[in-house]
């Protein structure tokens, strides 16, 4: 099953079609499973703290998964190609453990979407301070964004699903107001 994740990756990697995650002293690509990566982190750091799920989510990224990389007040979206790299000399932030991705582009340039164009729930989720975040509950919205990237000039996230929600909300408010008046 395809995953949808937020990855706070160094911006420097975007033009290289890669995402990266910290743990400079640990080579994720040298491991075959999450358990051994976590064991090495604990051996070298003494503990992993609350980052177990983040390490697990990043390590288990596979070909076909979708990642959103927040960059300031905008985002870039990529599909994972899957090859893993380790660059302990990486100097562009916390990104020694890297994965090949393909960022969505238009005319050869990465498409950046202003966060203000996202629906409120997704935009709020991207504000979490976590480095790796699960976005599975936003899969339909993210797929809709991807389908409409080529029409970015007229980019509009109001799909038929959202239009129905808006209509039901309007009807509910009207009925509630009517009930209050009675």
Secondary structure by P-SEA (a helix, b strand, c coil): cbbbbbbbcccccccccccccccccccccccccaaaaaaaaaaaccccccaaaaaaaaaaccccbbbbbbcccbbbbbbbcbbbbbbcccccccccbbbbbbccccccbbbbbbcccccaaaaaaaaccccccccccaaaaaaaaaaacccccccccccaaaaaaaaaaaaaaaaaaaaaac
